[in-house]
Each structure stands twice: as structure tokens, then as C-alpha cells.
Amino acid sequence: MYSNKFSRLMFGQFNLKPTSVCTAVWTAAGRRGFSWTAVCKQRTLWMRRGACLQMERRDELRHTGARSVSQSTVDPAELRRFQLLANKWWDEQGDFAALHAMNDLRVPFVRDNLLNVHRAHHLGKPLAGLRIMDVGCGGGLLTEPLGRLGANVLGIDPVEDSINIAQLHSSHDPDLTDSVSYRACTLEELSGVEEGEQGRGMFDAIVASEVVEHLADLETFAFCCNSVLKPGGSLFITTINKTNLSYALAIVVAEQLLRIVPRGTHDWEKFITPEELERLLESNGFSVQSVQGMMYNPMSGAWSWTNSTAINYALHAVKQSDEASDSIFHPEDHATATHN
Ligand SMILES: C[S@@+](CC[C@H](N)C(=O)[O-])C[C@H]1O[C@@H](n2cnc3c(N)ncnc32)[C@H](O)[C@@H]1O
């Protein structure tokens, strides 16, 4: 799914000018009886349907006043898919090759943004003293390097087999014994835990890298992120934009035309634009600090930063202080209000 073969389509075409991308996609599509116009039309219909669903959902929230943490972020179909891939996490040339390579960007992205806020006191371990939660950690590809930078990192993932692999892999490095731990659970399970070792308000940062596009409910995700972070804590997200290009490459070409990815691997409906993500986070008590485009070069197998967020992007947001987020609605307030 994240192999070089897939990435070549998913990310690689991005190196071409948009027109050549469109031409390539159009040509490929045309051969299979699709047209670029049809692709765009279908995507527009999806967008309209998505917008209607979102409006209905917002209306529902407004009427019930509820931002429910009882909703789950879990999409069982996604978990089944990752379950089947659980033994492939550490094959650097395999299905997750592009995620391995992405560490070159995302590790410094997290480190440098955290160091802007927290001064480093430990040479060689710049993140020492910080607690980070890696949500949807999979096999621990990002958890481990953050642990090596000195942070105390908790990796969580609902797929137990992935967590077992992550635990086994990190156990081979004595340097990680004290800094990295894993738990098979969801974010909402942890955010329900009262303040304590792993509960609410305990983390300096959350990373959710290539995860939000696999979740069932982003509102719940954002709410729970706020709940487990300390005020001023950082949220780092990397994900796929919801554009014509991402639709064409991830869905039409990769899944429907070339079938190098099983149909249904990515649900374009679940992709999110930086603007939508920013709105969602701001309505959940975050202030977005930066959004940066990322691109993958399939020839070199390397990622680099780019000004365009058309396909992949990284976002850094900060949880606002309690006073600033007093206007945010909390489910307990609703319970109190309705009981009075
Ligand atoms: C594309 S992988 C990314 C893994 C890891 N973040 C990385 O970049 O190496 C997506 C991960 O999200 C996990 N996931 C799916 N649904 C989730 C949920 N509701 N909560 C937390 N993680 C979830 C999957 O099990 C999978 O490990």
C-alpha cells in the first residue's frame, strides 16, 4: 500500500507539472473508458455529498449540543486491512517503504517544532523530558526515532498484531527500553482515563502520521487529542489532501485502473483538505501553526518539502490554554445543562 510501486503513483507523479499529471491520468483513464472530465465530475459529486453529510452532522451536533466521545474513531474495515499487513512493518523495501522514508521529514518536523517551544537541556537527547503519544503507531516506525531523541513515547494502535510487532522490534534496542512503550487501544479509550500516567492532560505532544485518513470520526479524534494534551501541547498530523490529483492518483489510477492497490484501500471521502482540518482543529481548541506540503520522489525514494499541499501535507497545531478554549463545548457541560 505504501510501497514504492504504489508511491510512484500516489506521490511520484507529483514531480511532474500538473498538466503532465493530468495528461498521464487522462491517457491512462481514457484507455480504460474513463475521462478526466468524468473523474472530476465524480469527484465533485462526492464532494457535494460529503459537504451535505457534514452540514447534516453539524446541524445534528448543534441541536443535540453533543460532541460525543462515545463515538469511535475506529473503522473496522480499516483495522482488518492493517491486520493483514501487520508483519510487514519493518520491511524497508516492502509495503511501508514510503513511510520509512518519510521519517527524514517528519522526525525533524516534530523535533524542531517542539524545540521551538521546549528548550533542549540534554545534549544528544533533545526531546528528553517530553511525553509524546504516537496515535496509530503501527509497527513503531516513527515511535522509535522519537524515543531515540530522548522523548518518552507511548505508541498506540487498535491493531494488536501491529503493537506486538512494534514491541518486539523495539525490544532489540536497549536504548529504547525506558523511552518507548506501546499499548493496543484507541485514543478515545485513553482520553476517557482520568489524569494519571496515561490519561487526560498528560502529553506534551501527539503525532498522528498517515492516520487521520483511516479514521471513522475526525471530530472525536480532534476532541480526544485536546483532552490528552497539556495546554500548549503540540499536535502533529501528516495526511493526504482531498483534491482532484489525490483522487486521480490514489483512487482512479492506483485502485481502479492499474489495480496495484486493492480496491477500497483508500476512501477518498475520508481524505481531508488542510482548510477543513484547520477548521476542525480550531473548533476543538487548537491553533494551527503551520501547514507544509510534502512530496515523494520515487526515483530516489526520498521525500522533500514543497510549497504545494496538493497531495501530501504536514500540519502542526497547538492546544490553546484553558482560558482561550473556554468557549469550546465540553460534553460534561451539556450533561450539567440538561440536568439543571
Ligand atoms: C498508514 S498507517 C500509519 C502508521 C504509522 N503512523 C506510520 O506512519 O508509520 C495507519 C495506522 O493507523 C492505524 N489506525 C487505524 N484506525 C485507527 C484508530 N481508530 N485509532 C488509531 N489508529 C488507527 C492503523 O492500524 C495503522 O497502523
The ligand as an ORCA input file, in Angstrom:
! r2SCAN-3c Opt
* xyz 0 1
  C      -0.789      4.171      7.310
  S      -0.596      3.518      8.880
  C       0.495      4.661      9.645
  C       1.342      4.035     10.713
  C       2.344      4.964     11.408
  N       1.710      6.148     11.889
  C       3.458      5.332     10.455
  O       3.338      6.350      9.775
  O       4.416      4.581     10.337
  C      -2.160      3.868      9.657
  C      -2.261      3.290     11.063
  O      -3.447      3.798     11.669
  C      -3.966      2.772     12.478
  N      -5.368      3.066     12.790
  C      -6.472      2.799     12.068
  N      -7.572      3.206     12.739
  C      -7.139      3.750     13.900
  C      -7.799      4.338     15.024
  N      -9.108      4.457     15.069
  N      -7.041      4.801     16.040
  C      -5.686      4.695     15.999
  N      -5.019      4.131     14.957
  C      -5.728      3.667     13.933
  C      -3.769      1.532     11.650
  O      -3.880      0.360     12.422
  C      -2.383      1.769     11.112
  O      -1.401      1.255     11.965
*
